[in-house]
Amino acid sequence: MPRKTGSHGQITGPRIRQAALRLFARHGYAAVSMRQIAREVGVQAGALYTYTPDKQALLADLLRSHMAHLLETWAAEQRPDAPLDRLEHFTRFHIAYHLDRPDEVFLSYMELRNLTAENFAEIEGLRRAYEKELEAILHDGRAAGAFAIADTRLAAMALIAMLTGVSTWFREGGRLGRDEIADLYWQMVRGAAGCAAGLDAAAQGSEALPPGPPRPAAALLR
């Protein structure tokens, strides 16, 4: 995305991105105009075009930056060698990273439909690159006999969807904290990967929960 040079540009550009992120997440991409973004930042609408060609480019840049940073952050992680340990590391990393960025996560999943075909292909390629990281862990674990998975690609997509879903209902100060949620999700991931230890841990965890009528997941943490 084009940037205006100089100190003022270095401040205004990020402010435009943050304002667009908040508004897109709150109201949806289609309902937000460039004029609204400009008003949120406190500049004239025409000034936005110094920093971005149009609203589509702004959305694509937000999604691109999110996925690129996710991949870069994961690449910088010190990962263990054993597949089971790597799977746990990925699970906890994914949850922690996404809980810190609920607006970015919302846009990444809900606003893909509003990208042009060219932009969609680029963002989808970045998403696929991240999925391959988990798929490689599952493949190695299956080859080592640690996991019982029929289709590693399908399993990777299913697990990422499950883990990412935490950001849609988690609220700070709820019944369970971040670490507790990560522990419980790790038990479920181990079970989904066909690890016997994961199934045993999940069973023990369910027995430890107090009895009561079933409630929606969102209600459990509010």
C-alpha positions in Angstrom: 0.0 0.0 0.0 1.5 3.4 -0.9 2.8 5.5 2.0 3.3 9.2 2.2 6.9 10.0 3.1 7.9 12.0 6.1 7.1 11.8 9.8 3.5 12.9 9.3 3.0 10.1 6.9 4.5 7.5 9.2 1.9 8.5 11.8 -1.2 8.9 9.6 -0.7 5.7 7.5 -0.9 3.3 10.5 -3.8 5.4 12.0 -5.7 4.8 8.7 -5.0 1.1 8.9 -6.1 0.8 12.5 -9.3 2.9 11.9 -10.2 0.7 8.8 -9.5 -2.4 10.9 -11.8 -1.3 13.7 -14.6 -0.2 11.3 -14.5 -3.2 9.1 -14.6 -5.5 12.1 -17.4 -3.6 13.7 -19.7 -2.9 10.7 -18.4 -5.1 7.9 -16.4 -4.1 4.9 -19.4 -3.4 2.6 -21.0 -1.0 5.1 -17.9 1.2 5.6 -17.1 4.1 3.3 -13.8 5.8 2.8 -15.4 8.9 4.2 -16.1 7.1 7.5 -12.5 5.9 7.7 -11.3 9.5 7.1 -13.7 10.8 9.8 -12.4 8.2 12.2 -8.8 9.3 11.6 -9.6 13.0 11.5 -8.5 13.8 8.0 -10.2 14.8 4.7 -11.5 11.9 2.7 -9.3 12.9 -0.2 -6.2 12.5 2.0 -6.8 8.8 2.3 -5.8 8.3 -1.4 -2.3 9.4 -0.6 -2.0 6.2 1.4 -4.1 3.7 -0.4 -5.6 3.5 -4.0 -9.0 2.5 -2.8 -11.0 0.6 -0.1 -10.3 -2.8 -1.7 -6.5 -2.2 -1.6 -6.9 -1.3 2.1 -8.7 -4.5 2.9 -6.3 -6.6 1.0 -3.4 -4.9 2.7 -4.9 -5.6 6.2 -5.4 -9.3 5.4 -2.0 -9.6 3.8 -0.2 -8.0 6.7 -2.0 -10.2 9.2 -1.2 -13.5 7.5 2.4 -12.4 6.7 3.0 -11.5 10.3 1.5 -14.7 11.5 3.8 -16.7 9.3 6.9 -14.7 10.3 6.1 -15.0 14.0 5.6 -18.8 13.7 8.8 -19.1 11.7 10.7 -17.4 14.5 9.4 -19.8 17.2 11.8 -22.3 18.8 10.0 -25.5 18.0 10.7 -28.9 19.6 11.6 -32.0 17.5 9.1 -34.6 18.6 5.8 -34.4 16.6 3.6 -34.5 19.7 5.6 -31.7 21.3 5.5 -29.7 18.1 1.7 -30.2 17.9 1.3 -28.9 21.4 3.5 -25.9 20.6 1.5 -25.1 17.5 -1.8 -25.4 19.4 -0.7 -23.0 22.2 1.0 -20.6 19.8 -2.1 -20.4 17.6 -4.5 -19.7 20.4 -2.3 -17.1 22.1 -1.6 -15.3 18.8 -5.2 -15.2 17.7 -6.7 -14.2 21.1 -4.6 -11.1 20.9 -6.0 -10.1 17.5 -9.7 -10.6 17.4 -10.4 -7.9 14.8 -7.7 -9.2 12.4 -9.0 -12.8 12.8 -12.6 -11.6 12.1 -11.6 -9.9 8.9 -9.4 -12.8 7.8 -12.4 -15.2 7.8 -15.5 -13.0 7.2 -14.2 -10.6 4.6 -12.4 -12.9 2.2 -15.6 -12.9 0.1 -15.1 -9.2 -0.5 -11.7 -9.5 -2.1 -11.2 -9.4 -5.8 -10.2 -12.7 -7.4 -6.5 -11.6 -7.6 -6.4 -10.5 -4.0 -8.3 -13.6 -2.8 -5.7 -15.9 -4.5 -2.9 -14.1 -2.8 -4.4 -14.2 0.7 -5.6 -17.8 0.2 -2.0 -18.7 -0.7 -0.7 -17.3 2.6 -3.4 -19.1 4.5 -2.5 -22.3 2.7 1.2 -21.8 3.6 0.2 -21.6 7.3 -2.0 -24.7 7.0 1.0 -26.6 5.6 2.9 -25.9 8.7 0.4 -27.8 10.8 -0.1 -30.4 8.0 3.7 -31.1 8.2 3.5 -31.7 11.9 0.6 -34.1 11.5 2.3 -35.9 8.6 5.5 -36.4 10.6 3.5 -37.6 13.6 1.6 -40.1 11.5 4.8 -41.4 9.9 6.3 -41.8 13.4 3.2 -43.7 14.6 2.3 -41.0 17.1 -0.9 -39.9 15.5 -3.8 -41.9 13.9 -5.0 -39.6 11.1 -6.5 -40.7 7.9 -6.1 -37.4 6.0 -3.5 -34.9 7.3 -4.7 -32.0 5.1 -8.3 -32.4 6.2 -7.2 -32.7 9.8 -5.0 -29.6 9.6 -7.9 -27.5 8.2 -10.3 -28.9 10.9 -7.9 -28.2 13.7 -7.1 -24.7 12.6 -10.9 -23.9 12.3 -11.4 -25.2 15.8 -8.5 -23.3 17.3 -9.3 -20.1 15.6 -12.9 -20.2 16.7 -11.8 -19.4 20.3 -11.3 -15.8 19.3 -15.0 -15.4 18.4 -16.3 -16.1 21.9 -13.5 -15.6 24.4 -13.9 -12.7 26.8 -11.3 -11.6 29.3 -12.4 -12.1 32.9 -14.6 -15.1 32.0 -14.9 -18.4 33.9 -11.7 -19.7 32.3 -8.5 -17.9 31.7 -6.3 -18.1 28.6 -3.9 -20.8 30.0 -6.8 -23.0 31.1 -8.4 -22.7 27.7 -5.2 -23.6 26.0 -4.8 -26.6 28.3 -8.4 -27.8 27.5 -7.9 -27.3 23.7 -4.7 -29.1 23.8 -6.5 -32.1 25.2 -9.0 -31.9 22.4 -6.3 -31.6 19.8 -4.5 -34.6 21.1 -7.7 -36.6 20.9 -8.5 -35.4 17.4 -5.0 -36.4 16.3 -5.6 -39.9 17.5 -3.2 -39.8 20.4 -4.2 -42.2 23.1 -2.8 -39.9 25.8 -4.9 -37.1 24.5 -8.1 -39.2 24.7 -7.3 -40.3 28.3 -6.6 -36.6 29.3 -9.8 -35.4 27.7 -11.8 -38.1 29.6 -10.2 -37.1 32.9 -10.9 -33.4 32.2 -14.6 -34.0 31.5 -14.9 -36.0 34.8 -13.5 -33.1 36.7 -16.1 -30.6 35.4 -19.1 -30.0 37.7 -22.4 -31.5 36.6 -25.0 -29.2 35.1 -27.2 -28.6 32.1 -25.5 -28.0 28.8 -24.9 -24.4 27.9 -23.7 -22.6 24.7 -19.9 -22.3 24.6 -20.0 -18.5 24.6 -22.0 -18.5 27.9 -19.3 -20.7 29.6 -16.7 -17.9 29.5 -18.7 -14.8 30.1 
